[in-house]
Amino acid sequence: MTDSTAEHQTPAQIRRTALYLTLAQVPAGKVVSYGQLAELAGLGRAARWVGRTLSQLPPDSKLPWHRVLGAGGRISLPVGSVSGDEQRARLRMEGISVQNNRVDIQRHGWRPVEHSG
């Protein structure tokens, strides 16, 4: 019997897996937007779905959810919320400056290198 877990995944699970695998590659000190993460994961224009899915991660998740921002580097989580404060603290610990609830995408944006096979 071969291991065929991928064959038994629903389309929703496959989308989530692609998202999580891509998110896991975002290095410390770098950020991506919800839309960019969706595109990198091969999910097309699914920024809102990405945001919703990340909001449902378990509290003990090791995925770097804090490195995902709204368009233009905007932190989507409200100022003063527990998760918003945690996101800002985590970004600052990685050397990312947060000013006016934004991160400088030009400076901190993750641009993975395209490898041609």
N, C-alpha and C positions, 0 to 999 in steps of 0.2 A: 504494500500500500504506500503510495507516495503522499507527501504532505501537500494537501491541496486547499489550504485555508482560503487563499485568494479566490478560488472558484466558488466558494460558498458565501462570499460577501455580497450584501445587497449593494445596489448602486450608491445608496447613501453612505454606507460604510466605506466603500471604495473612495468616494469623494473626501470623506473625513480623513482617511488614511493618507491620501495624497496631500491634503492640507497639513496634517501633523508632520509628515516626513519633510515637507518643504520648510515649515516653521522651525523645525529642529536644526536646520542648516544655517539659520540667521545668526551670525557671530555676535559675540558680546561687543558692545560699543557701536552697533549698527542697528538701523531701524528700517522697516518696510511699511507701506500703506496697506490697508485691507485689500484694495483693488490690485496692487502689485503682487501681493501674496497669492491672491486668487489666480492671477495670470501665470505666475511662476509654477503654481501647482497644476496648471493645465485645466483650470476650472472656468476660464473665460471671465466674463464680467460678473463676478459674484461677490462683490465687496460686502454687501449687506449680509449675505449668507455666512461669509467668513466671520464677521463681527458677531453674529448670533451664535455660531458654532463655538467660537472662542469664549463667549460668555458662559457657556455650559461646561467648560473644562472643570474637572474635579479640583477642589482646593489644593490637593497635594501634587498636582501636575508639575512635572519637571520641564514642560515646554516653555520656551521664553515668550509667553503671550505679551509680556510688557513691551516687547520690541515692535509691536504692531500698532500703527497710528492711523488716524484719519487722514483724509486728503490734505496735502500741504504741510504735513508734519503735526497736525493738530491732535492733541490728546482728547479722545472722545469721552473718556470717563469724567464724571463731574468732579470739580475741585471740592475737596472736603469729604468725598466718598472714600470708604475704606480701600476699595480696589484702585481708585484714582490716585490716592496718596501712595499706595504701594507701588503703582506703576511709576510715578515720578521718582520715588526713592530708589527703585531698582535701576532706572535709567541713569540717575545721577551717580549711583555706585559704579556704573560702567563708564563713567566719564562723559556722559551725554548731558549737555546743558539744556535745561528746560526754561524757556522764558516766555511769559505771556501765554502759558499753556501750549506752547509749540516747541518743536524740535527743528533745528536747521537741517532740512533734508539734503541740501547740497553738501553739507559737511558730514552728516551721519548716515545718509541713505545707503542701503546695501545694494550694490550692483554686482550680482554674481557674474563671473566671466562665462561667456558662452563658449563651450567646447565643441568643436566640430569633430565628429567621429571619424 
